[in-house]
């Protein structure tokens, strides 16, 4: 089995030795042994779980597994590369399986996993874990973040794909989509001039024509109405 987290330290402290980690949840007669120097857990029946960091996707090249646990995939800096390498390593047994435990952050690889037909999704808000959390913690975070985009993500466990207060929402864009562009009656060119005038400034247009600043492209936006 592969245990993959953002860092090796996080795998050890949360997934292996944490309050809800493997050691804490294992019955005494089936508790694995943590072998720190080899970064692995070994069960009495011979099963082995190896620790990997998502910062090092290539460390998953070579090993092979029949199961994997990926924790907090939503915050991995190299999520796509690490996930891809993990898929190639899951080649043992009749039915290799993997579980992802994460806050549903708006990242491409996680959205792709959730849309995969073979994925089974379970969901629980922070409220479901109330019995194991400080009352003051819940009161504070609910008072501060309830009803916000961050609150929906962190407290309700909802995948939020749009920025809070966005001028153009996906729902609005979907409502006004057309199969073909209509005949244009006017062309509007929006110009965003730079506030500086040096070699790293963008090009911009004034009444005298283009002002050229090497190394940067013009900032123009065109639309039809």
Kinemage of the C-alpha trace (Angstrom):
@kinemage 1
@onewidth
@group {chain A} dominant
@subgroup {mainchain}
@vectorlist {calphas} color= white
{ca unk a 1} P 0.000 0.000 0.000
{ca unk a 2} L 1.137 3.565 -0.718
{ca unk a 3} L 0.533 6.356 1.811
{ca unk a 4} L 0.846 9.680 -0.012
{ca unk a 5} L 0.660 13.125 1.592
{ca unk a 6} L 2.031 16.555 0.793
{ca unk a 7} L 5.216 15.812 2.771
{ca unk a 8} L 6.724 12.803 4.518
{ca unk a 9} L 6.343 14.568 7.869
{ca unk a 10} L 2.628 15.093 7.291
{ca unk a 11} L 2.138 11.457 6.341
{ca unk a 12} L 3.893 10.339 9.520
{ca unk a 13} L 2.228 12.817 11.907
{ca unk a 14} L -1.317 12.687 10.484
{ca unk a 15} L -1.850 9.501 8.508
{ca unk a 16} L 0.318 7.167 10.597
{ca unk a 17} L 0.529 8.600 14.128
{ca unk a 18} L -2.323 11.109 14.215
{ca unk a 19} L -5.393 10.849 16.440
{ca unk a 20} L -7.283 9.375 13.501
{ca unk a 21} L -4.207 7.758 11.976
{ca unk a 22} L -3.576 4.115 11.202
{ca unk a 23} L -1.898 3.266 14.510
{ca unk a 24} L -4.662 4.839 16.591
{ca unk a 25} L -7.397 3.066 14.639
{ca unk a 26} L -5.807 -0.387 14.545
{ca unk a 27} L -6.930 -3.088 17.035
{ca unk a 28} L -4.086 -4.147 19.378
{ca unk a 29} L -3.804 -7.616 17.850
{ca unk a 30} L -3.510 -6.184 14.321
{ca unk a 31} L -1.560 -2.995 14.945
{ca unk a 32} L 1.315 -2.506 12.485
{ca unk a 33} L 4.875 -1.634 13.449
{ca unk a 34} L 6.216 1.754 12.365
{ca unk a 35} L 9.708 1.388 10.898
{ca unk a 36} L 10.950 4.974 10.819
{ca unk a 37} L 14.220 4.385 8.987
{ca unk a 38} L 12.419 2.643 6.134
{ca unk a 39} L 9.369 4.960 6.198
{ca unk a 40} L 6.925 2.093 6.288
{ca unk a 41} L 4.319 0.269 8.345
{ca unk a 42} L 4.480 -3.525 8.613
{ca unk a 43} L 1.448 -5.541 9.778
{ca unk a 44} L 1.653 -8.887 11.592
{ca unk a 45} L 0.280 -10.641 8.493
{ca unk a 46} L 3.090 -9.230 6.334
{ca unk a 47} L 1.197 -6.355 4.693
{ca unk a 48} L 3.334 -3.251 4.127
{ca unk a 49} L 2.461 0.431 3.664
{ca unk a 50} L 5.155 2.753 2.290
{ca unk a 51} L 5.270 6.533 2.816
{ca unk a 52} L 5.635 8.990 -0.089
{ca unk a 53} L 5.720 12.772 -0.472
{ca unk a 54} L 3.682 14.543 -3.153
{ca unk a 55} L 6.642 16.904 -3.558
{ca unk a 56} L 8.540 14.013 -5.167
{ca unk a 57} L 6.318 12.428 -7.854
{ca unk a 58} L 9.196 10.421 -9.295
{ca unk a 59} L 9.594 8.555 -6.005
{ca unk a 60} L 6.506 6.607 -7.095
{ca unk a 61} L 8.311 5.332 -10.178
{ca unk a 62} L 9.393 1.739 -9.638
{ca unk a 63} L 7.330 0.627 -6.604
{ca unk a 64} L 4.033 -1.155 -7.213
{ca unk a 65} L 0.938 -1.478 -5.049
{ca unk a 66} L -2.537 -2.940 -4.828
{ca unk a 67} L -3.908 -0.046 -2.719
{ca unk a 68} L -3.190 3.590 -1.882
{ca unk a 69} L -4.334 6.341 0.477
{ca unk a 70} L -3.873 9.935 -0.698
{ca unk a 71} L -4.487 12.597 1.966
{ca unk a 72} L -5.257 16.304 1.341
{ca unk a 73} L -4.694 15.974 -2.386
{ca unk a 74} L -6.372 19.345 -2.851
{ca unk a 75} L -3.309 21.190 -1.517
{ca unk a 76} L -0.541 19.192 -3.211
{ca unk a 77} L 1.755 21.521 -5.181
{ca unk a 78} L 2.459 18.782 -7.744
{ca unk a 79} L -0.932 17.107 -7.558
{ca unk a 80} L -1.312 16.180 -11.221
{ca unk a 81} L 2.183 14.722 -11.600
{ca unk a 82} L 1.986 12.774 -8.336
{ca unk a 83} L -1.479 11.413 -9.080
{ca unk a 84} L -0.398 10.259 -12.535
{ca unk a 85} L 2.615 8.390 -11.170
{ca unk a 86} L 0.463 6.783 -8.484
{ca unk a 87} L -1.924 5.441 -11.121
{ca unk a 88} L 0.930 3.732 -12.953
{ca unk a 89} L 2.089 2.155 -9.678
{ca unk a 90} L -1.314 0.589 -8.854
{ca unk a 91} L -0.788 -2.577 -10.845
{ca unk a 92} L -0.938 -5.425 -8.314
{ca unk a 93} L -3.818 -7.703 -7.377
{ca unk a 94} L -7.136 -8.307 -9.089
{ca unk a 95} L -8.717 -4.950 -8.243
{ca unk a 96} L -6.302 -2.179 -7.144
{ca unk a 97} L -8.114 0.553 -5.218
{ca unk a 98} L -7.307 3.934 -3.717
{ca unk a 99} L -8.956 6.361 -1.328
{ca unk a 100} L -8.593 10.147 -1.328
{ca unk a 101} L -9.352 12.138 1.828
{ca unk a 102} L -9.281 15.877 1.235
{ca unk a 103} L -10.971 19.228 1.500
{ca unk a 104} L -12.594 19.651 -1.948
{ca unk a 105} L -10.481 22.516 -3.269
{ca unk a 106} L -10.939 23.795 -6.809
{ca unk a 107} L -8.031 22.043 -8.539
{ca unk a 108} L -8.150 20.299 -11.887
{ca unk a 109} L -6.903 16.862 -10.875
{ca unk a 110} L -9.414 16.602 -8.025
{ca unk a 111} L -12.316 17.650 -10.250
{ca unk a 112} L -11.254 15.040 -12.803
{ca unk a 113} L -11.163 12.342 -10.116
{ca unk a 114} L -14.645 13.295 -8.913
{ca unk a 115} L -16.012 13.072 -12.475
{ca unk a 116} L -14.435 9.663 -13.105
{ca unk a 117} L -17.224 7.039 -13.439
{ca unk a 118} L -15.334 4.647 -11.158
{ca unk a 119} L -15.133 7.172 -8.300
{ca unk a 120} L -17.420 6.767 -5.281
{ca unk a 121} L -17.868 10.045 -3.386
{ca unk a 122} L -18.697 10.386 0.295
{ca unk a 123} L -19.192 13.728 1.984
{ca unk a 124} L -19.445 15.045 5.537
{ca unk a 125} L -19.487 18.621 6.887
{ca unk a 126} L -17.469 19.705 9.921
{ca unk a 127} L -20.681 19.604 11.957
{ca unk a 128} L -20.727 15.805 11.615
{ca unk a 129} L -17.557 15.680 13.715
{ca unk a 130} L -18.902 17.949 16.469
{ca unk a 131} L -18.463 15.325 19.206
{ca unk a 132} L -14.688 15.401 18.722
{ca unk a 133} L -14.201 19.160 18.334
{ca unk a 134} L -14.041 22.013 20.829
{ca unk a 135} L -17.338 23.903 21.103
{ca unk a 136} L -15.467 27.201 21.032
{ca unk a 137} L -13.812 26.230 17.754
{ca unk a 138} L -17.117 25.475 16.046
{ca unk a 139} L -18.730 28.646 17.386
{ca unk a 140} L -15.863 30.825 16.184
{ca unk a 141} L -15.499 29.389 12.683
{ca unk a 142} L -19.246 29.261 12.078
{ca unk a 143} L -19.658 32.877 13.202
{ca unk a 144} L -16.827 34.023 10.955
{ca unk a 145} L -17.176 31.849 7.861
{ca unk a 146} L -20.796 30.646 7.680
{ca unk a 147} L -22.334 31.664 4.363
{ca unk a 148} L -18.975 32.493 2.735
{ca unk a 149} L -17.196 30.712 -0.075
{ca unk a 150} L -14.406 29.666 2.279
{ca unk a 151} L -16.990 28.399 4.758
{ca unk a 152} L -18.713 26.293 2.117
{ca unk a 153} L -15.374 24.724 1.232
{ca unk a 154} L -13.865 24.232 4.687
{ca unk a 155} L -16.972 23.732 6.875
{ca unk a 156} L -19.500 22.201 4.494
{ca unk a 157} L -17.045 20.264 2.338
{ca unk a 158} L -18.474 21.643 -0.899
{ca unk a 159} L -16.450 21.991 -4.093
{ca unk a 160} L -16.566 25.735 -4.836
{ca unk a 161} L -15.626 26.400 -8.445
{ca unk a 162} L -16.304 30.144 -8.558
{ca unk a 163} L -14.709 33.041 -6.688
{ca unk a 164} L -16.927 34.785 -4.183
{ca unk a 165} L -18.394 37.973 -5.690
{ca unk a 166} L -17.317 37.090 -9.249
{ca unk a 167} L -18.861 39.419 -11.828
{ca unk a 168} L -19.390 36.620 -14.333
{ca unk a 169} L -20.644 33.339 -12.888
{ca unk a 170} L -20.629 30.057 -14.828
{ca unk a 171} L -24.412 29.888 -14.482
{ca unk a 172} L -24.738 33.301 -16.152
{ca unk a 173} L -22.310 32.400 -18.927
{ca unk a 174} L -24.133 29.126 -19.575
{ca unk a 175} L -27.450 30.986 -19.942
{ca unk a 176} L -26.134 33.307 -22.647
{ca unk a 177} L -24.131 30.829 -24.721
{ca unk a 178} L -24.919 30.814 -28.481
{ca unk a 179} L -24.319 28.250 -31.197
{ca unk a 180} L -23.048 30.955 -33.572
{ca unk a 181} L -21.973 34.570 -33.124
{ca unk a 182} L -24.558 37.150 -34.290
{ca unk a 183} L -23.739 39.834 -36.870
{ca unk a 184} L -21.644 42.488 -35.157
{ca unk a 185} L -22.844 46.099 -35.243
{ca unk a 186} L -20.075 47.659 -33.187
{ca unk a 187} L -16.526 46.776 -32.175
{ca unk a 188} L -15.317 47.918 -28.750
{ca unk a 189} L -11.609 48.004 -27.966
{ca unk a 190} L -10.699 48.346 -24.272
{ca unk a 191} L -7.261 49.767 -23.521
{ca unk a 192} L -5.493 49.289 -20.193
{ca unk a 193} L -2.455 51.626 -20.220
{ca unk a 194} L 0.433 50.986 -17.835
{ca unk a 195} L 1.112 53.325 -14.952
{ca unk a 196} L 4.837 53.347 -15.697
{ca unk a 197} L 6.915 54.209 -18.771
{ca unk a 198} L 9.976 51.989 -18.802
{ca unk a 199} L 11.354 48.952 -20.614
{ca unk a 200} L 9.166 46.519 -18.688
{ca unk a 201} L 5.934 48.461 -19.229
{ca unk a 202} L 3.272 47.219 -21.617
{ca unk a 203} L 2.572 48.811 -24.993
{ca unk a 204} L -0.348 51.189 -25.121
{ca unk a 205} L -2.209 53.426 -27.544
{ca unk a 206} L -2.631 57.187 -27.453
{ca unk a 207} L -3.743 59.766 -30.015
{ca unk a 208} L -0.313 59.774 -31.557
{ca unk a 209} L -0.307 56.024 -32.183
{ca unk a 210} L 1.421 53.093 -30.503
{ca unk a 211} L 4.040 53.687 -27.860
{ca unk a 212} L 6.487 50.794 -27.940
{ca unk a 213} L 8.114 49.369 -24.809
{ca unk a 214} L 10.402 46.392 -25.655
{ca unk a 215} L 9.826 42.999 -24.156
{ca unk a 216} L 6.111 43.280 -23.394
{ca unk a 217} L 3.036 42.659 -25.518
{ca unk a 218} L 0.122 45.047 -26.040
{ca unk a 219} L -2.803 44.712 -23.672
{ca unk a 220} L -5.925 44.830 -25.814
{ca unk a 221} L -9.333 43.281 -25.323
{ca unk a 222} L -11.839 43.209 -28.167
{ca unk a 223} L -15.552 42.389 -27.995
{ca unk a 224} L -18.559 42.694 -30.244
{ca unk a 225} L -21.997 44.022 -29.367
